[in-house]
Amino acid sequence: MEKYGFVYIWRDRKHKRFYIGSHWGLETDGYICSSRWMRKAYKRRPEDFKRRVVSRIYLDREALLIEEERWLAMIHPEEVKKRYYNLKFGSQKRWWGDAEKVLSIGEKISRAKKKSFSDHPEMAAEHSRKMVQHYMNKPESRESARERTGIQFSVPSARERASEKTLRYFEEHPEAREGARLKAARKLTREDAANIRQDKRSRAEIAKDYGISVRYVGKVISGDSWGDHGSAS
């Protein structure tokens, strides 16, 4: 169902107080009002409040503001803050009432985010990580985003996530990387290294047989480990 605008009046039966406001959306979307004073009272005792929609606007937000102004004009100045939860006499033209301002605000937000990510790459990486985690936990959100934007959001596999986590750990703990390298080296002998270089199988198969990583197999074959001096460098 498409959104539309409506002007409403809330009545607080306990204090015999009213609130006039407007909303662009649906009457069933759960919106209460923009008044913090009234929202606090509503949260404490919702059973005392009843809303009545007095006008519906289907044209645009600007027309909705004009209609809201017409209803607010019926409030007498001395009734503001007393008989009404409204704190101001008359409405204030809101930024969303102007299509150009809506567009410019959206653009400003987008530019600010892009600049922030450009100046702080770590923030961009953290944002991406959180989005991936969100889409992993909520596949329905990923599908909704795909339908809304036309972009297929990919989620890394379990193996890719594990690999990324390991690399991140080694970056933060270089001593652990060295320990892992030495541990892998201790599993091999000089004869093993020579056999690996002559082995025609895939590196994955070799790694599985010797209990080492595929990457370490590559280092042995290239001579970066167990090179000319026969040491696990």
Sequence and secondary structure as in RCSB ss.txt:
>XXXX:A:sequence
MEKYGFVYIWRDRKHKRFYIGSHWGLETDGYICSSRWMRKAYKRRPEDFKRRVVSRIYLDREALLIEEERWLAMI
HPEEVKKRYYNLKFGSQKRWWGDAEKVLSIGEKISRAKKKSFSDHPEMAAEHSRKMVQHYMNKPESRESARERTG
IQFSVPSARERASEKTLRYFEEHPEAREGARLKAARKLTREDAANIRQDKRSRAEIAKDYGISVRYVGKVISGDS
WGDHGSAS
>XXXX:A:secstr
   EEEEEEEEETTTTEEEEEEEEE TTS    S HHHHHHHHH GGGEEEEEEEEE S HHHHHHHHHHHHTTS
 GGGBTTTBS  SSS    GGGSHHHHHHHHHHHHHHHHHHHHH HHHHHHHHHHHHHHHHH HHHHHHHHHHH 
       HHHHHHHHHHHHHHH HHHHHHHHHHHHHT  HHHHHHHHH  S HHHHHHHHT  HHHHHHHHHTSS
S TT    
